[in-house]
Amino acid sequence: MTAYIDYSIVFGDYDNFKTYDNMGYAYGELKEYQKAIGAYKEAIKIKPNKHETYYNMGNAYRKLKEYQKAIDAYKAAIKIKPDYHKAKRSLDSVLKQLEEQ
């Protein structure tokens, strides 16, 4: 994965949504969640209506225990695609987790 990220940084097209989205995924797999969030934010600047990108960013925020930002990202995904059940389940799970604290 690290080689992919390095390749994308050197040769990637920084106006390319897929490059940033893939970088976000790769950073997430490496548990580098802050970098993943940065990549997802760049992807969203290019294509702001990609519900999966908001969902993945929400997951990264959740791993960092930044629950309000995770909630906001999940809600953004649901706003774009109201029947996106994965985001709804994740949102419900975070809200329940916060209630139990």
Secondary structure, 3 states (H helix, E strand, C coil): CHHHHHHHHHHCCCCCHHHHHHHHHHHHHCCCHHHHHHHHHHHHHHCCCCHHHHHHHHHHHHHCCCHHHHHHHHHHHHHHCCCCHHHHHHHHHHHHHHHHC
